[in-house]
Amino acid sequence: MTELPRYEYVKLADAIAADIASGKLPQGAALPGERAMTDLYSVSIGTVRRAVGELRRRGLVATLPAKGTYVIGIPEASHPTPDEGEPHA
């Protein structure tokens, strides 16, 4: 089977989530404003808004009215599971 194409907003949300997971955008960091992200990622403002909404849905960011959008979480894939890490004694 062929893989279906992903929407641009999902690609952008995934790219920002990767920046959060890598520590490039640490917890508490502010995301750039919507207009700045349109220039930074070469996408429309609608794509930016949907991507930020997707990141909110994933629990990675929170938007404070008139203040901005901030990183509040880390993607689940970056959290170690109980089976990972050091062996249990």
C-alpha positions, 0 to 999 in steps of 0.5 A: 500500500502507498502512504497517504500524503500528510497535511501541511499543518501536520508536517509543521506540527511534527517539525515543532514537536521534534524541536520540543523533543530535541530540546531546541524548544525547551519547556517554558519557551515561547513559540514565535508569533504566527506571522513570524512562523509564516515566514520561518516555515514558508506556510500560510497563517491558516496552516500555522494556526492549525499546527498550533491547534494540533500541538495544543491537542497533543498537550505540547503547548498552551496559548495564553491570550495576548501573551503567546504560545508556550511549550508545556510538554514533551512528546510522548515518544521521548518519555522512557517507558518502564521497559527502557533504561537500566535493568531491574534488580 
